[in-house]
Amino acid sequence: MSELYPLLLRPRFHERVWGTRDLKPVYSQPVTGEPIGEAWLTGDLCEVANGPLASQTLAELTRKFGRELIGNAAPDASRFPLLIKFLFPKEKLSVQVHPDDEQAARVGQPCGKTECWYVLQAEPGSQIGLGLKPGVTKDDAERAIRETRMEGLLRWISVDAGDLIYVDAGTVHAIGPGAVIIETQQNSDTTYRLYDYGRPRELHIAPGLAATKEKTHAGKVAPANLQSENGKIQANLVASPCFVVDQFKLAKSWEFRRPHHGKSSVWCLTAYQGCAIIESEGSAPFMWTSGEAVVVPAAVQRFTMKPQWEIEFLCAALPVEKTGYPKTLPF
């Protein structure tokens, strides 16, 4: 029998110049130091908070347990595949681009970075920049960077709470202020900063333009169909070659069981409202609440979630069957 059980992880908070000291609606405690821009929930250095494996990091456990933890759908048995974050932008983030798997391998990185954003909360007028405008070339973008006007070449779209934005590798993008976002991404921090509105930060123009794709699959994903069953509401937000993200709202106790597929994946659960008690055979029950992640190892076949009134959360996993690109709405 595996030593593994559902793992409650401690988030790691990262200071960012574009961040904020008000982390509502996710966290209630005030920030007294520098502004926080990101809370990493499944980062390599995130530590387990419950059970016999407490204080060990996710990277340590991945090296120790390999596919027992992450499953056989993961391309690399020694590396945790998904990074989940909360983003709290108070100012515009720089214009960035990430390499795909092939480009990342050429520069010695373990993987590329495709991501998606679930908009948890959005102030009126919140926008994101997603891809280059039709007809804009890499040469056009390079000239605009040098002339400090690149943001005008991006397609800016308004976002509202509940939107899901798919951002595949190679998409030039930027996040504006005013939205609280749950980001699901390949576990890579390879970022090329193309443009920063004239602020004096380092740019990575040559590698960034090399990674840029003039046309990508990025966009706002069509709203999902809700499925309701005995106190559980579920919807698939996005399915893609790199990850699958489902949304749950639970008002009653529910036992989750793994389907019998040829492949298996770790499940990354991110609570953003409410709390629940999680029970699993052979391990002590524990409380899980908003702003925390639970990693359910691939070796864990079932567990029970008991909401304390209600809980809302996302579940991110690797696809266990061949999956194409998601359908996105026209701009």
C-alpha positions in Angstrom: 0.0 0.0 0.0 1.3 3.5 -0.9 2.5 5.8 1.8 0.8 8.7 0.0 -2.4 10.4 0.9 -4.1 13.7 0.0 -1.5 16.4 0.7 -2.5 19.9 2.0 0.1 22.4 0.8 1.2 25.6 2.4 1.0 28.5 -0.1 4.2 30.6 -0.8 3.6 34.3 -1.3 5.8 36.2 -3.8 6.3 40.0 -3.7 5.8 41.8 -7.0 6.0 45.5 -7.9 2.6 45.1 -9.6 1.0 43.4 -6.6 -1.2 44.5 -3.7 -1.6 44.3 0.1 -5.3 43.4 -0.2 -5.6 39.7 -1.1 -9.4 39.5 -0.8 -11.5 37.6 -1.6 -9.0 34.7 -1.3 -7.1 35.6 1.9 -8.5 37.8 4.7 -5.2 38.6 6.5 -3.7 42.0 5.7 -0.3 42.2 4.1 2.1 44.5 6.1 5.2 44.2 4.0 5.8 44.6 0.3 2.9 44.1 -2.2 2.1 40.5 -3.0 1.5 39.6 -6.6 1.4 35.8 -6.6 0.6 33.0 -4.2 2.1 29.7 -5.5 0.1 26.7 -4.4 1.9 23.8 -6.0 5.4 25.2 -6.5 8.4 22.9 -6.0 9.1 24.5 -2.7 5.6 24.4 -1.3 5.6 22.3 1.9 3.1 19.6 3.0 1.1 20.8 6.1 -0.6 17.5 7.1 0.3 13.9 8.0 3.6 12.0 8.2 5.0 13.8 5.2 4.6 17.3 6.7 7.3 19.8 6.0 8.6 18.0 3.0 8.4 19.9 -0.3 6.5 19.0 -3.4 9.8 18.6 -5.3 11.2 16.2 -2.7 8.1 14.1 -2.7 8.1 14.0 -6.5 11.7 12.7 -6.6 10.9 10.2 -3.9 7.6 8.8 -5.2 7.7 9.6 -8.9 4.6 8.2 -10.7 2.9 7.1 -7.5 2.5 10.8 -6.9 2.1 12.4 -10.4 0.8 9.5 -12.4 1.8 8.0 -15.8 0.3 10.8 -17.9 3.2 13.1 -16.9 6.0 13.3 -19.4 8.7 13.4 -16.7 8.5 11.2 -13.6 10.9 13.3 -11.6 9.2 16.7 -12.0 5.8 17.8 -10.7 3.9 18.7 -13.8 1.5 21.6 -12.9 1.9 24.9 -11.2 -1.2 26.6 -9.7 -1.1 30.2 -8.6 -3.3 33.1 -7.5 -2.5 36.4 -9.2 -3.4 39.8 -7.6 -2.4 42.5 -10.2 -2.8 46.1 -9.0 -0.9 47.4 -12.1 -0.4 46.1 -15.6 2.0 43.2 -15.9 4.7 43.4 -18.5 4.1 42.1 -22.0 5.4 38.5 -22.0 5.7 35.4 -24.0 6.7 31.8 -23.1 8.3 29.1 -25.2 6.7 25.9 -26.1 8.1 22.5 -25.2 10.4 22.2 -28.3 11.8 25.7 -27.9 12.3 25.2 -24.1 14.3 22.0 -24.8 16.6 23.9 -27.1 17.6 26.2 -24.3 17.9 23.5 -21.7 14.6 24.0 -19.9 12.5 21.0 -18.8 9.3 22.2 -20.5 7.5 25.1 -22.1 4.7 27.1 -20.5 1.1 26.9 -21.7 -1.3 28.4 -19.1 -4.9 29.3 -18.5 -6.5 31.9 -16.3 -9.8 31.5 -14.4 -11.1 35.0 -13.5 -12.2 34.8 -9.9 -13.1 38.5 -9.5 -12.9 41.4 -11.9 -13.4 45.1 -11.4 -15.4 46.9 -14.1 -13.1 47.6 -17.1 -10.6 44.8 -16.3 -8.7 43.7 -19.4 -6.1 41.3 -20.6 -3.9 41.6 -23.7 -4.0 38.4 -25.7 -2.0 37.9 -28.8 -1.0 40.3 -31.6 -3.6 42.1 -33.6 -4.3 40.5 -37.0 -1.6 41.4 -39.5 1.0 42.4 -36.9 4.3 40.7 -37.6 7.3 40.0 -35.4 9.2 42.8 -37.2 6.3 45.2 -36.4 6.4 44.1 -32.8 10.2 44.7 -32.6 9.9 48.2 -33.9 7.1 49.0 -31.5 9.1 47.7 -28.6 12.0 50.0 -29.5 9.6 52.9 -29.9 7.8 52.2 -26.6 4.4 51.6 -28.1 4.0 47.8 -28.2 0.9 47.6 -26.0 -1.1 49.2 -28.9 -0.3 46.1 -31.0 -2.0 43.7 -28.6 -5.6 42.6 -28.7 -7.1 43.8 -25.4 -10.3 42.1 -24.3 -12.5 42.7 -21.3 -12.9 40.0 -18.7 -15.5 39.2 -16.1 -15.7 36.9 -13.1 -16.1 33.3 -14.3 -14.2 33.7 -17.6 -11.6 31.1 -18.6 -8.8 32.4 -20.8 -6.5 29.8 -22.6 -3.0 31.0 -23.3 -0.9 28.5 -25.2 2.9 28.9 -25.4 4.0 31.4 -28.0 1.1 33.8 -27.3 2.2 37.4 -26.5 0.1 38.5 -23.5 -0.3 40.9 -20.6 -2.6 41.0 -17.6 -4.1 44.4 -16.7 -5.1 45.5 -13.2 -8.3 44.8 -11.3 -8.8 41.0 -11.7 -8.0 38.2 -9.3 -7.0 35.2 -11.3 -6.3 31.5 -10.7 -3.6 30.5 -13.1 -3.0 26.8 -14.1 0.2 26.3 -16.1 2.9 23.8 -17.0 5.5 23.8 -14.2 7.9 26.3 -15.8 8.9 29.8 -14.9 10.5 30.5 -18.2 9.3 34.0 -19.1 10.5 36.4 -21.8 9.7 40.0 -21.0 9.2 41.7 -24.3 7.9 45.1 -23.2 7.4 47.0 -19.9 5.7 50.3 -20.8 9.1 52.1 -20.5 9.8 50.9 -17.0 13.5 50.2 -16.4 13.4 46.5 -16.2 15.4 44.0 -18.2 13.8 42.9 -21.5 14.4 39.6 -23.4 13.6 40.8 -26.9 15.6 38.4 -29.1 14.6 35.1 -27.3 11.1 36.5 -26.8 10.5 37.2 -30.4 12.0 33.8 -31.3 9.4 32.2 -29.1 6.5 34.4 -30.4 3.9 32.9 -32.7 1.9 35.3 -34.8 -1.2 33.0 -34.6 -2.0 30.8 -31.7 -5.0 29.0 -30.1 -5.4 31.5 -27.3 -8.7 33.0 -26.4 -11.7 33.1 -24.1 -13.1 29.6 -23.8 -16.8 29.1 -24.4 -18.8 28.7 -21.1 -19.0 25.2 -19.9 -22.2 23.1 -19.4 -23.0 22.6 -15.7 -23.8 19.1 -14.5 -25.7 18.8 -11.2 -26.0 15.7 -9.1 -27.1 15.4 -5.4 -25.5 18.5 -4.0 -22.5 18.5 -6.5 -22.3 21.0 -9.4 -19.5 20.3 -11.9 -18.3 21.9 -15.1 -15.3 21.4 -17.4 -13.7 24.8 -17.9 -11.0 23.8 -20.3 -9.4 20.7 -21.8 -6.1 21.0 -23.7 -3.0 18.9 -24.5 -1.3 20.3 -21.3 -4.0 20.3 -18.7 -7.7 19.8 -17.9 -9.4 22.1 -15.4 -12.8 21.3 -13.9 -14.9 23.5 -11.5 -16.8 22.1 -8.6 -19.4 23.5 -6.1 -20.2 21.1 -3.3 -22.9 21.4 -0.7 -23.0 17.8 0.5 -20.5 15.1 1.4 -19.2 13.4 -1.7 -16.8 10.5 -2.3 -14.5 11.1 -5.2 -13.3 7.9 -7.1 -10.8 7.7 -9.9 -12.1 6.4 -13.2 -10.4 3.4 -14.6 -8.3 4.7 -17.5 -5.1 3.4 -19.0 -3.3 6.5 -17.8 -3.5 8.4 -14.4 -2.8 11.9 -13.2 -2.3 13.7 -10.0 -5.2 16.0 -9.1 -4.5 19.6 -7.9 -7.5 21.0 -6.0 -7.6 24.7 -5.4 -10.2 26.1 -3.0 -11.4 29.7 -3.6 -14.5 29.9 -1.4 -15.6 28.0 1.6 -14.0 25.1 3.4 -14.3 21.3 3.7 -13.0 18.3 5.7 -11.1 15.7 3.6 -11.0 12.1 4.7 -9.0 9.3 3.1 -8.4 5.7 4.2 -5.2 5.4 6.3 -4.7 9.1 6.9 -6.1 11.6 9.4 -8.9 14.0 8.3 -7.9 17.6 7.8 -9.6 21.0 7.1 -9.1 22.6 3.7 -10.1 26.2 3.2 -10.0 29.0 0.6 -6.5 29.9 -0.7 -5.1 26.4 -0.1 -4.3 23.6 -2.5 -4.7 19.8 -1.9 -2.7 17.5 -4.1 -4.3 14.1 -4.5 -1.6 11.6 -5.6 -2.3 9.3 -8.5 -2.0 6.4 -6.1 -5.0 7.6 -4.1 -8.0 5.9 -5.6 -10.7 7.6 -3.5 -11.3 10.2 -0.8 -14.3 11.9 0.8 -14.9 15.6 0.9 -17.3 17.0 3.5 -18.1 20.7 2.9 -18.7 22.9 6.0 -21.8 24.4 4.4 -20.3 24.8 0.9 -17.0 24.8 -0.9 -16.1 25.9 -4.4 -12.8 24.8 -6.0 -11.0 24.0 -9.2 -9.4 20.6 -10.0 -6.5 20.6 -12.5 -5.0 17.5 -13.9 -3.1 16.2 -16.9 -5.2 14.8 -19.8 -5.4 11.0 -19.6 -6.4 10.6 -23.2 -5.5 12.4 -26.4 -6.9 16.0 -26.1 -6.9 18.7 -28.7 -6.9 22.5 -28.3 -10.0 24.1 -26.7 -12.6 26.0 -28.7 -12.3 29.7 -28.0 -14.7 32.5 -28.7 -14.1 35.1 -31.5 -12.7 38.4 -30.4 
